[in-house]
């Protein structure tokens, strides 16, 4: 009886998780959430588990002012993107983006960081 229950629980968990396996799944960013930098980073890198496209990318100050970035939406899916950042003054910032996996699922992402010097 315990084996049947365990099998049912594992099957439900796998079936419930299967859509997540189909998505691009962000693996790593060069700027971690709530990071603090003495010098402003010159670029932002993001890596995905599966090929994805970045469809939107924004940089904002703590008071929600948009900062222009050199970004054009991806034409082809890749596993890694590098986006140059403008010169940033001391302050708090939020990077946000939307990626789209090959199966068409949009996945948002964001990191907050501070430049101290």
C-alpha positions as CSV (number, residue, x, y, z in Angstrom):
1,X,0.0,0.0,0.0
2,X,2.8,2.4,0.9
3,X,4.5,1.7,-2.5
4,X,1.3,2.6,-4.4
5,X,0.9,5.8,-2.4
6,X,4.5,6.7,-3.0
7,X,4.1,6.0,-6.7
8,X,1.0,8.1,-6.9
9,X,2.6,11.0,-5.1
10,X,5.7,10.9,-7.4
11,X,3.6,10.7,-10.5
12,X,1.5,13.7,-9.4
13,X,4.7,15.7,-8.7
14,X,6.2,14.9,-12.0
15,X,3.0,15.6,-13.9
16,X,2.6,18.9,-12.1
17,X,6.2,19.9,-12.8
18,X,6.3,18.9,-16.4
19,X,5.4,22.3,-17.8
20,X,8.3,23.8,-16.0
21,X,10.7,21.5,-17.8
22,X,9.4,22.8,-21.1
23,X,10.3,26.4,-20.4
24,X,13.7,28.0,-21.1
25,X,14.6,28.2,-17.4
26,X,17.0,31.0,-16.5
27,X,20.2,29.4,-15.1
28,X,22.5,32.3,-14.1
29,X,22.8,36.1,-14.2
30,X,26.0,38.1,-13.9
31,X,24.2,40.5,-11.5
32,X,22.6,38.8,-8.6
33,X,19.5,40.1,-6.9
34,X,20.3,42.7,-4.2
35,X,24.0,42.9,-5.2
36,X,26.1,45.8,-4.3
37,X,28.9,47.2,-6.5
38,X,31.7,49.7,-5.7
39,X,31.9,50.3,-9.5
40,X,29.0,50.0,-11.8
41,X,28.8,46.9,-14.0
42,X,29.5,47.5,-17.7
43,X,27.2,44.7,-18.9
44,X,24.6,42.2,-17.9
45,X,24.8,38.6,-18.8
46,X,22.0,36.0,-18.5
47,X,22.2,32.3,-19.3
48,X,19.3,30.0,-20.0
49,X,19.1,26.2,-19.7
50,X,17.4,26.0,-23.1
51,X,17.6,28.4,-26.1
52,X,15.4,31.4,-25.4
53,X,14.9,34.9,-26.8
54,X,14.9,38.2,-24.8
55,X,11.9,40.2,-26.0
56,X,12.1,43.1,-23.5
57,X,14.8,44.6,-21.4
58,X,14.5,47.7,-19.1
59,X,16.8,49.5,-16.6
60,X,15.2,51.7,-14.0
61,X,16.3,53.9,-11.1
62,X,14.9,53.4,-7.6
63,X,12.4,56.2,-8.3
64,X,11.2,54.4,-11.4
65,X,12.9,56.6,-14.0
66,X,13.8,54.7,-17.2
67,X,17.4,54.6,-18.3
68,X,18.1,54.1,-22.0
69,X,20.0,50.9,-22.8
70,X,21.3,49.5,-26.1
71,X,18.9,46.6,-26.5
72,X,17.1,45.1,-29.5
73,X,14.8,42.2,-29.1
74,X,16.4,38.8,-30.0
75,X,15.8,37.6,-33.5
76,X,17.1,34.1,-32.8
77,X,17.0,32.1,-29.6
78,X,20.3,31.6,-27.8
79,X,21.4,30.2,-24.5
80,X,23.4,33.3,-23.4
81,X,22.9,37.0,-23.8
82,X,25.2,39.9,-23.0
83,X,23.7,43.4,-22.8
84,X,25.9,46.5,-22.4
85,X,24.9,48.8,-19.7
86,X,25.3,52.6,-19.7
87,X,27.5,54.4,-17.3
88,X,25.7,54.3,-14.0
89,X,26.0,56.8,-11.1
90,X,25.8,55.9,-7.4
91,X,22.3,54.6,-6.6
92,X,19.8,51.7,-6.7
93,X,18.6,50.1,-9.9
94,X,16.3,47.4,-11.3
95,X,17.0,45.4,-14.4
96,X,13.9,43.6,-15.7
97,X,13.4,41.5,-18.8
98,X,11.1,39.1,-20.5
99,X,12.3,36.0,-22.3
100,X,10.5,33.6,-24.5
101,X,11.3,30.0,-24.7
102,X,11.2,28.0,-27.9
103,X,7.8,26.6,-26.8
104,X,6.4,30.1,-26.7
105,X,6.2,30.6,-22.9
106,X,7.1,34.1,-21.7
107,X,9.2,34.2,-18.6
108,X,9.8,37.4,-16.7
109,X,13.0,38.1,-14.7
110,X,14.4,41.0,-12.6
111,X,17.3,41.9,-10.4
112,X,17.8,44.8,-8.1
113,X,21.3,46.1,-7.4
114,X,23.1,49.1,-5.9
115,X,26.2,51.1,-7.1
116,X,27.9,52.5,-4.0
117,X,30.8,54.4,-5.5
